[in-house]
Amino acid sequence: MTESTRQLYRVARSLDSLVVGEPKILWKVKDAMHAARQAGSLNTQLGNLFEKAICVAKKVRSETEIASSAVWLARCG
């Protein structure tokens, strides 16, 4: 597994987020995948990688307590 693949999985699972388990992060990963698809930049291999990362993130969220303490942070200013 490459470092970029590992990083995508960590980001999708919200492990590198300011608030571990924050659900907005997964939404942003999905948004990035859809934007890449619309721009014609998402080949089959990259699309499969995104889909697998999203699937794993959903499984982690449903089978662990990672999101149990997630809170929303308001932006100020």
N, C-alpha and C positions, 0 to 999 in steps of 0.2 A: 504494500500500500504506500502510495507516495505521500509526501508531507502535505501537499495541497488537498488530497483526498481526506486525510486525517483531519485537517483543519475544517473542511466543509462539514464533516460529521460532527465535530465539536461545536461549530457554530449552530448547526441545525438543532442540536440537542440542548442549546443554550448553556453550554458548559463554560464558555468564555464571556458570558454576559455579566454586566454589572450586578444584575439580579439573576442568579442561577435559576433556570427553569422558566424564565420570562417568556410567555407565549408569543409576544410580538416578534421575537427573533425568528421563529419558524415561519410566520407570515411573511417576513422580509425575504427569507430564503425562497419561498414559493414565488413571491413577486419577482425576484431576480431570475428565476427559471423561466417564468412567463415572458419577461422582458427580453431575455436572450432568445427565446423561441420566436417572438415577434420580429426581432431584429435579424433573424436568419443565422444567428450565431450558435445555435444549439444543435450540434450533431447528435447522432444516435448514442454514441458513447457518453458524451457529457449529459445528455438527457437521462440516460439510465443511471448515471452517477447521482444526479440530483434526485431522481425518483427514489432510489435506494436510501439516500441520506434522509429524505423526508419520511419514508416508511420507518426507518430505524428510530428517528426522533419521535414519531407518534407512538411507537412501541415503548420507548423509554418513558415517555410521559404517562402512558396508561398503566405500565407495570411497575413503576417505582414511585417514590414520594418526591421526586425532583421538583414538581410544580406545586407541592402542597404549601410551600412558604413563599411562593412568588407574589410580588406586589407590584403595583403600577407606580412608576415614578413620574411625577408631573414635571414638565419643563418650565422653568421660570425664565422670564425675560424674553 
